[in-house]
Amino acid sequence: MLFNEFLYRAITAFAGQTHLGEAVVSDSNGDGRVSAQEAFAFAVAADQAPENPLLESLVNSGDSSRIGPGF
């Protein structure tokens, strides 16, 4: 099955678990929320595929640094 590993890792970072229910630790500052920057860092570190992901700066992407309910 083909899939985008970076995207999978980013989704697991936001979900806090893999598709098998295994916990992942992606909230690096321990505030109980996973920011876009934390999810990106987690995905980059876990991704083993030859990719070059890019995270837009807040200047280019607005000031919404968190994704999820209440963002």
N, C-alpha and C positions, 0 to 999 in steps of 0.2 A: 504494500500500500504506500502510495506517495503522499507526503505531507510536508509542510514547511516547519522544520524543527524550531526555528526561532519563534515563529508565531505560536506554536504549541507551548514552548517554554514561557513566553510572555503570558499566555492565558493561564497556565498553571500557577504562575506567580500571583496573578490577581485572585485566582480561586483559592490559593493556599494548599492546593492538592493536585495530584495527577489524576488522569482519567480512571486510574485504578483505586483512587482514594488514599494514596500514599501522601502524607503531609510533606510540604515543602516550606522552607523558611525563606521568605522573600521580603519580609518587613524588617529591613536592616536597621532602622532606627528605633524599633520597638514601640511605635506610637499606636499600634493596632490598626493601621491603615497602610495599604500598599500604594505608593505613589507611582506615577508613570516612570519616574526616574529609577525607582527601586525595581519595578518590573523589568525595565530595560536592562539594568545592570545584572539582574538575576538571569535573564534570558541570554545575554551575551556570555556570561560565565558558564552556563550550562550547555549552550549550543555547540555541537561538534561538527556541524555542516560548514562547508566553506562559503560563508556569507559575509557581507559587510553592512550590517544594519546601521541605520542613522537615526538618531533622536533629534527632532527639531528643538530649537531653543524656545523658551517661553515667549520671546519676542516674536517669533514666527508663528507659533501655534496658539497664541492667546495666553491667558494667565491661568488656565485650568490645568493644574499640575496633578490633579487626582482624577481618576476615572472610577466610576461606580455610583451606587445610590447616593444622592445628595451632593453630587459634584457641581 
